[in-house]
Amino acid sequence: MVLTTFFDSLQEEPMFPNWIHVHLGGYTNSEAYLRMLTFKSFSLGESASTLIRSMPLRGHEQDLGLCVRSVQELGFDRGGMHSDIYEAAFREGLTVCPTEAGIELAIQHTEAASRERLLIGMDSLPDEYGHRAIFRITRDGEDIWLRGFSAPPHRWWFPEDKFVFLARTIG
């Protein structure tokens, strides 16, 4: 399973399988996020840069527990529509991530997060073309990418696609 080594090192018992901790609030503006991603050698898609510049920031520090779930694990053996996948996650007690949670996941757990393509279960934001998009972390050869990925409600995802959702707020 993705991130197994990190999960095994957690001191508290996770609520869900594939649970990971991130800390929010270390950056005060979107440009600071862009600088840190560059420092961490991420390749940024144009859509990701647009999403980062337009995302709302929470403005306070917070610890979150995130959960990685495949479309199949959410009950869609043949894939499913974006809106249905979110509804299935909500029924399991998961919810959307704060927008910056996907970026923090990439920054704080770069190697673990880049082992597979991860889609961030977040409220979509408009990309540079005005289409609704979410963040996606992926590896392309040696490069680790943060991209914006089109995610209208009718978007179809494959069973093996993996989403990151908010499992709980810690503290």
N, CA and C atoms as an extended XYZ file, in Angstrom:
513
Properties=species:S:1:pos:R:3:atomname:S:1:resname:S:1:resid:I:1 pbc="F F F"
N         0.839       -1.176        0.000 N   MET     1
C         0.000        0.000        0.000 CA  MET     1
C         0.888        1.245        0.000 C   MET     1
N         0.399        2.302       -0.576 N   VAL     2
C         1.143        3.547       -0.622 CA  VAL     2
C         1.302        4.097        0.794 C   VAL     2
N         2.432        4.658        1.092 N   LEU     3
C         2.726        5.327        2.344 CA  LEU     3
C         2.765        4.384        3.546 C   LEU     3
N         2.859        3.071        3.349 N   THR     4
C         2.808        2.112        4.442 CA  THR     4
C         3.884        2.387        5.485 C   THR     4
N         5.103        2.657        5.082 N   THR     5
C         6.177        2.893        6.030 CA  THR     5
C         5.847        4.077        6.925 C   THR     5
N         5.334        5.143        6.347 N   PHE     6
C         4.979        6.305        7.149 CA  PHE     6
C         3.842        5.979        8.094 C   PHE     6
N         2.824        5.283        7.617 N   PHE     7
C         1.680        4.950        8.457 CA  PHE     7
C         2.102        4.103        9.640 C   PHE     7
N         3.021        3.162        9.416 N   ASP     8
C         3.478        2.292       10.486 CA  ASP     8
C         4.191        3.073       11.585 C   ASP     8
N         4.717        4.251       11.247 N   SER     9
C         5.466        5.022       12.234 CA  SER     9
C         4.578        5.937       13.069 C   SER     9
N         3.291        6.018       12.756 N   LEU    10
C         2.403        6.893       13.519 CA  LEU    10
C         2.262        6.388       14.950 C   LEU    10
N         2.209        7.306       15.900 N   GLN    11
C         2.090        6.913       17.294 CA  GLN    11
C         0.648        6.629       17.684 C   GLN    11
N        -0.324        7.281       17.054 N   GLU    12
C        -1.704        7.012       17.407 CA  GLU    12
C        -2.358        6.149       16.335 C   GLU    12
N        -3.360        5.420       16.740 N   GLU    13
C        -4.051        4.503       15.837 CA  GLU    13
C        -4.851        5.297       14.796 C   GLU    13
N        -4.670        5.036       13.510 N   PRO    14
C        -5.429        5.756       12.493 CA  PRO    14
C        -6.895        5.327       12.482 C   PRO    14
N        -7.771        6.275       12.122 N   MET    15
C        -9.196        5.975       12.012 CA  MET    15
C        -9.489        5.168       10.758 C   MET    15
N        -8.748        5.415        9.715 N   PHE    16
C        -8.964        4.794        8.419 CA  PHE    16
C        -7.657        4.169        7.958 C   PHE    16
N        -7.736        3.170        7.065 N   PRO    17
C        -6.483        2.698        6.469 CA  PRO    17
C        -5.896        3.806        5.597 C   PRO    17
N        -4.599        3.744        5.382 N   ASN    18
C        -3.908        4.733        4.535 CA  ASN    18
C        -4.047        6.151        5.078 C   ASN    18
N        -3.779        6.320        6.340 N   TRP    19
C        -3.920        7.592        7.033 CA  TRP    19
C        -2.577        8.305        7.078 C   TRP    19
N        -2.582        9.634        6.911 N   ILE    20
C        -1.347       10.413        6.968 CA  ILE    20
C        -1.621       11.762        7.622 C   ILE    20
N        -0.645       12.253        8.350 N   HIS    21
C        -0.767       13.515        9.078 CA  HIS    21
C        -0.087       14.636        8.292 C   HIS    21
N        -0.733       15.794        8.218 N   VAL    22
C        -0.098       17.000        7.676 CA  VAL    22
C        -0.402       18.179        8.590 C   VAL    22
N         0.485       19.139        8.569 N   HIS    23
C         0.336       20.368        9.350 CA  HIS    23
C         0.084       21.521        8.380 C   HIS    23
N        -0.975       22.278        8.627 N   LEU    24
C        -1.290       23.452        7.804 CA  LEU    24
C        -0.908       24.724        8.548 C   LEU    24
N        -0.710       25.776        7.805 N   GLY    25
C        -0.530       27.088        8.398 CA  GLY    25
C         0.892       27.604        8.420 C   GLY    25
N         1.810       26.884        7.811 N   GLY    26
C         3.198       27.326        7.811 CA  GLY    26
C         3.504       28.403        6.785 C   GLY    26
N         2.589       28.644        5.870 N   TYR    27
C         2.819       29.614        4.792 CA  TYR    27
C         1.693       30.641        4.802 C   TYR    27
N         2.073       31.896        4.625 N   THR    28
C         1.094       32.976        4.747 CA  THR    28
C         0.477       33.408        3.422 C   THR    28
N         1.089       32.982        2.301 N   ASN    29
C         0.523       33.378        1.011 CA  ASN    29
C         0.902       32.356       -0.061 C   ASN    29
N         0.252       32.461       -1.196 N   SER    30
C         0.464       31.483       -2.264 CA  SER    30
C         1.879       31.543       -2.836 C   SER    30
N         2.496       32.705       -2.858 N   GLU    31
C         3.861       32.807       -3.382 CA  GLU    31
C         4.845       32.024       -2.512 C   GLU    31
N         4.608       31.982       -1.206 N   ALA    32
C         5.464       31.190       -0.313 CA  ALA    32
C         5.333       29.704       -0.650 C   ALA    32
N         4.125       29.252       -0.962 N   TYR    33
C         3.931       27.859       -1.378 CA  TYR    33
C         4.692       27.580       -2.677 C   TYR    33
N         4.593       28.486       -3.629 N   LEU    34
C         5.284       28.292       -4.906 CA  LEU    34
C         6.800       28.239       -4.715 C   LEU    34
N         7.341       29.092       -3.850 N   ARG    35
C         8.786       29.069       -3.575 CA  ARG    35
C         9.210       27.743       -2.939 C   ARG    35
N         8.415       27.244       -1.990 N   MET    36
C         8.767       25.992       -1.327 CA  MET    36
C         8.678       24.812       -2.291 C   MET    36
N         7.679       24.790       -3.145 N   LEU    37
C         7.574       23.716       -4.138 CA  LEU    37
C         8.770       23.734       -5.083 C   LEU    37
N         9.208       24.917       -5.469 N   THR    38
C        10.390       25.043       -6.318 CA  THR    38
C        11.626       24.565       -5.567 C   THR    38
N        11.749       24.967       -4.302 N   PHE    39
C        12.873       24.535       -3.470 CA  PHE    39
C        12.908       23.012       -3.336 C   PHE    39
N        11.736       22.382       -3.230 N   LYS    40
C        11.642       20.925       -3.085 CA  LYS    40
C        11.737       20.220       -4.441 C   LYS    40
N        12.045       20.970       -5.497 N   SER    41
C        12.257       20.439       -6.855 CA  SER    41
C        11.013       19.847       -7.499 C   SER    41
N         9.851       20.383       -7.170 N   PHE    42
C         8.632       19.962       -7.853 CA  PHE    42
C         8.552       20.618       -9.215 C   PHE    42
N         8.042       19.889      -10.177 N   SER    43
C         7.660       20.482      -11.443 CA  SER    43
C         6.207       20.906      -11.273 C   SER    43
N         5.899       22.106      -11.717 N   LEU    44
C         4.534       22.620      -11.565 CA  LEU    44
C         3.883       22.773      -12.921 C   LEU    44
N         2.706       22.205      -13.057 N   GLY    45
C         1.912       22.450      -14.245 CA  GLY    45
C         1.323       23.849      -14.168 C   GLY    45
N         1.030       24.427      -15.324 N   GLU    46
C         0.461       25.775      -15.345 CA  GLU    46
C        -0.833       25.842      -14.541 C   GLU    46
N        -1.656       24.799      -14.659 N   SER    47
C        -2.914       24.790      -13.902 CA  SER    47
C        -2.653       24.792      -12.403 C   SER    47
N        -1.636       24.053      -11.950 N   ALA    48
C        -1.320       24.028      -10.515 CA  ALA    48
C        -0.928       25.413      -10.030 C   ALA    48
N        -0.106       26.106      -10.792 N   SER    49
C         0.293       27.469      -10.411 CA  SER    49
C        -0.926       28.378      -10.318 C   SER    49
N        -1.835       28.245      -11.268 N   THR    50
C        -3.058       29.051      -11.252 CA  THR    50
C        -3.908       28.727      -10.033 C   THR    50
N        -4.066       27.438       -9.734 N   LEU    51
C        -4.858       27.035       -8.570 CA  LEU    51
C        -4.237       27.555       -7.279 C   LEU    51
N        -2.918       27.440       -7.160 N   ILE    52
C        -2.238       27.913       -5.948 CA  ILE    52
C        -2.449       29.403       -5.761 C   ILE    52
N        -2.323       30.153       -6.839 N   ARG    53
C        -2.483       31.611       -6.731 CA  ARG    53
C        -3.915       32.026       -6.404 C   ARG    53
N        -4.895       31.174       -6.704 N   SER    54
C        -6.286       31.549       -6.452 CA  SER    54
C        -6.893       30.868       -5.220 C   SER    54
N        -6.136       29.982       -4.565 N   MET    55
C        -6.724       29.221       -3.462 CA  MET    55
C        -6.865       30.059       -2.199 C   MET    55
N        -7.952       29.810       -1.461 N   PRO    56
C        -8.098       30.483       -0.174 CA  PRO    56
C        -7.176       29.826        0.847 C   PRO    56
N        -6.574       30.627        1.712 N   LEU    57
C        -5.723       30.098        2.784 CA  LEU    57
C        -6.476       30.185        4.100 C   LEU    57
N        -6.291       29.202        4.952 N   ARG    58
C        -7.020       29.133        6.218 CA  ARG    58
C        -6.586       30.221        7.197 C   ARG    58
N        -5.319       30.619        7.158 N   GLY    59
C        -4.861       31.692        8.019 CA  GLY    59
C        -4.531       31.280        9.448 C   GLY    59
N        -4.626       29.997        9.776 N   HIS    60
C        -4.244       29.540       11.113 CA  HIS    60
C        -3.646       28.136       11.014 C   HIS    60
N        -2.848       27.797       12.032 N   GLU    61
C        -2.208       26.486       12.021 CA  GLU    61
C        -3.207       25.407       12.453 C   GLU    61
N        -3.047       24.234       11.840 N   GLN    62
C        -3.955       23.135       12.133 CA  GLN    62
C        -3.313       21.827       11.689 C   GLN    62
N        -3.523       20.776       12.456 N   ASP    63
C        -3.053       19.448       12.096 CA  ASP    63
C        -4.222       18.639       11.564 C   ASP    63
N        -3.971       17.920       10.466 N   LEU    64
C        -5.022       17.149        9.815 CA  LEU    64
C        -4.605       15.700        9.626 C   LEU    64
N        -5.575       14.814        9.656 N   GLY    65
C        -5.383       13.422        9.280 CA  GLY    65
C        -6.022       13.212        7.923 C   GLY    65
N        -5.227       12.816        6.950 N   LEU    66
C        -5.722       12.591        5.592 CA  LEU    66
C        -5.787       11.100        5.319 C   LEU    66
N        -6.671       10.714        4.426 N   CYS    67
C        -6.880        9.309        4.103 CA  CYS    67
C        -6.817        9.122        2.592 C   CYS    67
N        -6.053        8.133        2.147 N   VAL    68
C        -5.940        7.807        0.723 CA  VAL    68
C        -6.891        6.649        0.430 C   VAL    68
N        -7.812        6.863       -0.517 N   ARG    69
C        -8.766        5.819       -0.892 CA  ARG    69
C        -8.871        5.757       -2.410 C   ARG    69
N        -8.862        4.542       -2.946 N   SER    70
C        -9.054        4.389       -4.386 CA  SER    70
C       -10.543        4.475       -4.697 C   SER    70
N       -10.830        4.748       -5.943 N   VAL    71
C       -12.223        4.784       -6.394 CA  VAL    71
C       -12.872        3.424       -6.122 C   VAL    71
N       -12.130        2.366       -6.357 N   GLN    72
C       -12.653        1.013       -6.099 CA  GLN    72
C       -12.933        0.808       -4.609 C   GLN    72
N       -12.039        1.261       -3.746 N   GLU    73
C       -12.253        1.129       -2.301 CA  GLU    73
C       -13.485        1.894       -1.840 C   GLU    73
N       -13.867        2.909       -2.588 N   LEU    74
C       -15.063        3.678       -2.255 CA  LEU    74
C       -16.331        3.047       -2.847 C   LEU    74
N       -16.178        1.875       -3.461 N   GLY    75
C       -17.346        1.130       -3.918 CA  GLY    75
C       -17.616        1.159       -5.408 C   GLY    75
N       -16.672        1.633       -6.200 N   PHE    76
C       -16.881        1.757       -7.641 CA  PHE    76
C       -15.920        0.821       -8.378 C   PHE    76
N       -16.336       -0.417       -8.536 N   ASP    77
C       -15.480       -1.440       -9.159 CA  ASP    77
C       -15.164       -1.146      -10.616 C   ASP    77
N       -16.005       -0.387      -11.281 N   ARG    78
C       -15.784       -0.058      -12.696 CA  ARG    78
C       -15.527        1.423      -12.908 C   ARG    78
N       -15.232        2.122      -11.829 N   GLY    79
C       -15.023        3.560      -11.925 CA  GLY    79
C       -16.292        4.306      -11.572 C   GLY    79
N       -16.168        5.618      -11.463 N   GLY    80
C       -17.335        6.412      -11.103 CA  GLY    80
C       -17.153        7.878      -11.398 C   GLY    80
N       -18.285        8.583      -11.354 N   MET    81
C       -18.268       10.024      -11.588 CA  MET    81
C       -17.744       10.761      -10.359 C   MET    81
N       -17.108       11.883      -10.617 N   HIS    82
C       -16.505       12.707       -9.574 CA  HIS    82
C       -17.481       12.961       -8.424 C   HIS    82
N       -18.675       13.430       -8.740 N   SER    83
C       -19.635       13.767       -7.684 CA  SER    83
C       -20.045       12.532       -6.880 C   SER    83
N       -20.176       11.391       -7.532 N   ASP    84
C       -20.540       10.160       -6.823 CA  ASP    84
C       -19.417        9.683       -5.905 C   ASP    84
N       -18.185        9.851       -6.332 N   ILE    85
C       -17.031        9.458       -5.519 CA  ILE    85
C       -16.987       10.294       -4.247 C   ILE    85
N       -17.203       11.592       -4.366 N   TYR    86
C       -17.218       12.455       -3.187 CA  TYR    86
C       -18.353       12.045       -2.248 C   TYR    86
N       -19.526       11.759       -2.791 N   GLU    87
C       -20.662       11.332       -1.953 CA  GLU    87
C       -20.331       10.048       -1.205 C   GLU    87
N       -19.682        9.096       -1.862 N   ALA    88
C       -19.300        7.839       -1.208 CA  ALA    88
C       -18.305        8.109       -0.080 C   ALA    88
N       -17.349        8.999       -0.308 N   ALA    89
C       -16.380        9.352        0.733 CA  ALA    89
C       -17.095        9.992        1.924 C   ALA    89
N       -18.051       10.872        1.658 N   PHE    90
C       -18.798       11.528        2.734 CA  PHE    90
C       -19.566       10.505        3.565 C   PHE    90
N       -20.156        9.493        2.901 N   ARG    91
C       -20.896        8.442        3.619 CA  ARG    91
C       -19.983        7.657        4.561 C   ARG    91
N       -18.702        7.588        4.236 N   GLU    92
C       -17.737        6.879        5.084 CA  GLU    92
C       -17.148        7.770        6.176 C   GLU    92
N       -17.604        9.001        6.266 N   GLY    93
C       -17.107        9.896        7.299 CA  GLY    93
C       -15.945       10.762        6.876 C   GLY    93
N       -15.562       10.686        5.618 N   LEU    94
C       -14.497       11.538        5.085 CA  LEU    94
C       -15.114       12.822        4.560 C   LEU    94
N       -14.298       13.824        4.353 N   THR    95
C       -14.777       15.084        3.788 CA  THR    95
C       -13.688       15.679        2.897 C   THR    95
N       -13.998       16.796        2.258 N   VAL    96
C       -13.017       17.421        1.374 CA  VAL    96
C       -11.870       18.005        2.184 C   VAL    96
N       -10.707       17.982        1.590 N   CYS    97
C        -9.511       18.568        2.198 CA  CYS    97
C        -9.552       20.079        2.044 C   CYS    97
N        -8.994       20.810        3.003 N   PRO    98
C        -8.737       22.221        2.736 CA  PRO    98
C        -7.830       22.301        1.509 C   PRO    98
N        -7.967       23.319        0.729 N   THR    99
C        -7.255       23.418       -0.535 CA  THR    99
C        -5.753       23.226       -0.387 C   THR    99
N        -5.162       23.828        0.634 N   GLU   100
C        -3.709       23.745        0.769 CA  GLU   100
C        -3.226       22.406        1.323 C   GLU   100
N        -4.128       21.530        1.743 N   ALA   101
C        -3.713       20.230        2.300 CA  ALA   101
C        -2.950       19.392        1.273 C   ALA   101
N        -3.352       19.430        0.027 N   GLY   102
C        -2.643       18.677       -1.002 CA  GLY   102
C        -1.233       19.191       -1.223 C   GLY   102
N        -1.062       20.498       -1.156 N   ILE   103
C         0.261       21.081       -1.319 CA  ILE   103
C         1.129       20.725       -0.114 C   ILE   103
N         0.548       20.812        1.079 N   GLU   104
C         1.302       20.443        2.287 CA  GLU   104
C         1.677       18.963        2.262 C   GLU   104
N         0.791       18.115        1.774 N   LEU   105
C         1.109       16.690        1.639 CA  LEU   105
C         2.333       16.523        0.744 C   LEU   105
N         2.336       17.221       -0.372 N   ALA   106
C         3.467       17.149       -1.300 CA  ALA   106
C         4.755       17.656       -0.659 C   ALA   106
N         4.679       18.768        0.054 N   ILE   107
C         5.865       19.367        0.661 CA  ILE   107
C         6.385       18.539        1.835 C   ILE   107
N         5.486       18.108        2.719 N   GLN   108
C         5.901       17.438        3.947 CA  GLN   108
C         6.253       15.965        3.745 C   GLN   108
N         5.682       15.329        2.744 N   HIS   109
C         5.894       13.898        2.515 CA  HIS   109
C         6.188       13.641        1.036 C   HIS   109
N         7.152       14.365        0.497 N   THR   110
C         7.436       14.348       -0.932 CA  THR   110
C         7.642       12.947       -1.486 C   THR   110
N         8.537       12.186       -0.917 N   GLU   111
C         8.829       10.848       -1.457 CA  GLU   111
C         7.621        9.934       -1.371 C   GLU   111
N         6.986        9.889       -0.213 N   ALA   112
C         5.833        9.007       -0.039 CA  ALA   112
C         4.682        9.420       -0.952 C   ALA   112
N         4.411       10.721       -1.022 N   ALA   113
C         3.285       11.201       -1.820 CA  ALA   113
C         3.497       11.001       -3.309 C   ALA   113
N         4.748       10.876       -3.737 N   SER   114
C         5.020       10.795       -5.171 CA  SER   114
C         5.123        9.362       -5.683 C   SER   114
N         4.889        8.371       -4.849 N   ARG   115
C         4.987        6.987       -5.304 CA  ARG   115
C         3.876        6.610       -6.276 C   ARG   115
N         2.746        7.252       -6.168 N   GLU   116
C         1.634        7.003       -7.080 CA  GLU   116
C         0.953        8.329       -7.394 C   GLU   116
N         0.065        8.291       -8.357 N   ARG   117
C        -0.725        9.481       -8.662 CA  ARG   117
C        -1.797        9.639       -7.592 C   ARG   117
N        -1.802       10.786       -6.939 N   LEU   118
C        -2.794       11.083       -5.913 CA  LEU   118
C        -3.597       12.299       -6.329 C   LEU   118
N        -4.892       12.166       -6.302 N   LEU   119
C        -5.808       13.270       -6.580 CA  LEU   119
C        -6.289       13.810       -5.243 C   LEU   119
N        -6.289       15.118       -5.093 N   ILE   120
C        -6.677       15.708       -3.815 CA  ILE   120
C        -8.179       15.957       -3.820 C   ILE   120
N        -8.866       15.299       -2.887 N   GLY   121
C       -10.317       15.471       -2.743 CA  GLY   121
C       -10.598       16.803       -2.079 C   GLY   121
N       -10.761       17.828       -2.864 N   MET   122
C       -10.922       19.201       -2.380 CA  MET   122
C       -12.035       19.872       -3.176 C   MET   122
N       -12.497       21.010       -2.685 N   ASP   123
C       -13.408       21.812       -3.498 CA  ASP   123
C       -12.612       22.303       -4.694 C   ASP   123
N       -13.147       22.091       -5.868 N   SER   124
C       -12.417       22.487       -7.071 CA  SER   124
C       -12.328       24.007       -7.187 C   SER   124
N       -11.293       24.436       -7.894 N   LEU   125
C       -11.051       25.858       -8.157 CA  LEU   125
C       -10.962       26.049       -9.663 C   LEU   125
N       -11.198       27.266      -10.161 N   PRO   126
C       -11.053       27.487      -11.604 CA  PRO   126
C        -9.587       27.486      -12.026 C   PRO   126
N        -9.292       26.760      -13.110 N   ASP   127
C        -7.938       26.777      -13.650 CA  ASP   127
C        -7.796       27.971      -14.595 C   ASP   127
N        -6.703       28.012      -15.343 N   GLU   128
C        -6.440       29.167      -16.217 CA  GLU   128
C        -7.455       29.317      -17.338 C   GLU   128
N        -8.247       28.273      -17.607 N   TYR   129
C        -9.274       28.328      -18.652 CA  TYR   129
C       -10.671       28.481      -18.070 C   TYR   129
N       -10.773       28.562      -16.751 N   GLY   130
C       -12.067       28.690      -16.098 CA  GLY   130
C       -12.742       27.349      -15.804 C   GLY   130
N       -12.052       26.242      -16.096 N   HIS   131
C       -12.600       24.912      -15.793 CA  HIS   131
C       -12.345       24.574      -14.334 C   HIS   131
N       -13.233       23.800      -13.728 N   ARG   132
C       -13.056       23.369      -12.340 CA  ARG   132
C       -11.933       22.337      -12.281 C   ARG   132
N       -11.017       22.487      -11.326 N   ALA   133
C        -9.860       21.600      -11.250 CA  ALA   133
C        -9.477       21.330       -9.796 C   ALA   133
N        -8.785       20.204       -9.595 N   ILE   134
C        -8.237       19.830       -8.299 CA  ILE   134
C        -6.738       19.570       -8.477 C   ILE   134
N        -6.009       19.437       -7.372 N   PHE   135
C        -4.589       19.127       -7.449 CA  PHE   135
C        -4.368       17.636       -7.665 C   PHE   135
N        -3.288       17.317       -8.363 N   ARG   136
C        -2.849       15.933       -8.556 CA  ARG   136
C        -1.337       15.895       -8.347 C   ARG   136
N        -0.877       14.951       -7.528 N   ILE   137
C         0.552       14.723       -7.305 CA  ILE   137
C         0.913       13.463       -8.068 C   ILE   137
N         1.963       13.526       -8.866 N   THR   138
C         2.346       12.370       -9.667 CA  THR   138
C         3.842       12.385       -9.935 C   THR   138
N         4.360       11.246      -10.299 N   ARG   139
C         5.767       11.137      -10.695 CA  ARG   139
C         5.790       10.840      -12.190 C   ARG   139
N         6.674       11.538      -12.891 N   ASP   140
C         6.872       11.303      -14.314 CA  ASP   140
C         8.373       11.096      -14.498 C   ASP   140
N         8.779        9.838      -14.531 N   GLY   141
C        10.208        9.540      -14.563 CA  GLY   141
C        10.830        9.951      -13.254 C   GLY   141
N        11.823       10.827      -13.307 N   GLU   142
C        12.478       11.317      -12.094 CA  GLU   142
C        11.808       12.568      -11.531 C   GLU   142
N        10.922       13.167      -12.299 N   ASP   143
C        10.287       14.415      -11.879 CA  ASP   143
C         9.029       14.147      -11.060 C   ASP   143
N         8.866       14.930       -9.995 N   ILE   144
C         7.639       14.892       -9.201 CA  ILE   144
C         6.837       16.130       -9.582 C   ILE   144
N         5.589       15.916       -9.949 N   TRP   145
C         4.743       16.981      -10.451 CA  TRP   145
C         3.594       17.283       -9.504 C   TRP   145
N         3.274       18.555       -9.401 N   LEU   146
C         2.010       18.994       -8.826 CA  LEU   146
C         1.276       19.636       -9.994 C   LEU   146
N         0.135       19.087      -10.311 N   ARG   147
C        -0.629       19.577      -11.456 CA  ARG   147
C        -2.053       19.902      -11.042 C   ARG   147
N        -2.683       20.731      -11.828 N   GLY   148
C        -4.114       20.915      -11.720 CA  GLY   148
C        -4.748       19.936      -12.693 C   GLY   148
N        -5.859       19.344      -12.300 N   PHE   149
C        -6.485       18.328      -13.133 CA  PHE   149
C        -7.971       18.612      -13.196 C   PHE   149
N        -8.514       18.668      -14.397 N   SER   150
C        -9.921       18.982      -14.607 CA  SER   150
C       -10.819       18.023      -13.819 C   SER   150
N       -11.776       18.575      -13.079 N   ALA   151
C       -12.629       17.749      -12.229 CA  ALA   151
C       -14.061       18.278      -12.143 C   ALA   151
N       -14.755       18.350      -13.285 N   PRO   152
C       -16.168       18.720      -13.194 CA  PRO   152
C       -16.958       17.586      -12.532 C   PRO   152
N       -18.168       17.841      -12.041 N   PRO   153
C       -18.940       16.808      -11.342 CA  PRO   153
C       -19.150       15.537      -12.173 C   PRO   153
N       -19.211       15.662      -13.497 N   HIS   154
C       -19.462       14.496      -14.358 CA  HIS   154
C       -18.174       13.790      -14.799 C   HIS   154
N       -17.023       14.224      -14.322 N   ARG   155
C       -15.741       13.601      -14.684 CA  ARG   155
C       -15.739       12.135      -14.261 C   ARG   155
N       -15.286       11.244      -15.130 N   TRP   156
C       -15.218        9.820      -14.839 CA  TRP   156
C       -13.819        9.458      -14.374 C   TRP   156
N       -13.729        8.741      -13.251 N   TRP   157
C       -12.454        8.285      -12.719 CA  TRP   157
C       -12.408        6.764      -12.761 C   TRP   157
N       -11.224        6.209      -12.971 N   PHE   158
C       -11.038        4.764      -13.050 CA  PHE   158
C       -10.947        4.155      -11.651 C   PHE   158
N       -11.219        2.859      -11.518 N   PRO   159
C       -11.190        2.214      -10.201 CA  PRO   159
C        -9.853        2.371       -9.477 C   PRO   159
N        -8.748        2.410      -10.215 N   GLU   160
C        -7.427        2.503       -9.584 CA  GLU   160
C        -7.014        3.929       -9.230 C   GLU   160
N        -7.776        4.935       -9.655 N   ASP   161
C        -7.465        6.315       -9.280 CA  ASP   161
C        -7.591        6.462       -7.770 C   ASP   161
N        -6.663        7.211       -7.164 N   LYS   162
C        -6.638        7.364       -5.704 CA  LYS   162
C        -6.835        8.820       -5.314 C   LYS   162
N        -7.735        9.001       -4.356 N   PHE   163
C        -8.056       10.321       -3.828 CA  PHE   163
C        -7.559       10.440       -2.393 C   PHE   163
N        -7.214       11.657       -2.019 N   VAL   164
C        -6.865       11.982       -0.633 CA  VAL   164
C        -8.018       12.822       -0.079 C   VAL   164
N        -8.605       12.345        1.022 N   PHE   165
C        -9.690       13.068        1.683 CA  PHE   165
C        -9.298       13.392        3.117 C   PHE   165
N       -10.005       14.328        3.718 N   LEU   166
C        -9.803       14.669        5.111 CA  LEU   166
C       -10.521       13.641        5.975 C   LEU   166
N        -9.753       12.990        6.866 N   ALA   167
C       -10.335       12.018        7.787 CA  ALA   167
C       -10.719       12.678        9.101 C   ALA   167
N        -9.865       13.594        9.568 N   ARG   168
C       -10.181       14.280       10.819 CA  ARG   168
C        -9.206       15.427       11.055 C   ARG   168
N        -9.646       16.348       11.902 N   THR   169
C        -8.800       17.422       12.382 CA  THR   169
C        -8.211       16.950       13.699 C   THR   169
N        -6.939       17.164       13.886 N   ILE   170
C        -6.242       16.724       15.095 CA  ILE   170
C        -5.956       17.927       15.972 C   ILE   170
N        -6.438       17.903       17.147 N   GLY   171
C        -6.163       18.987       18.105 CA  GLY   171
C        -6.897       20.251       17.846 C   GLY   171
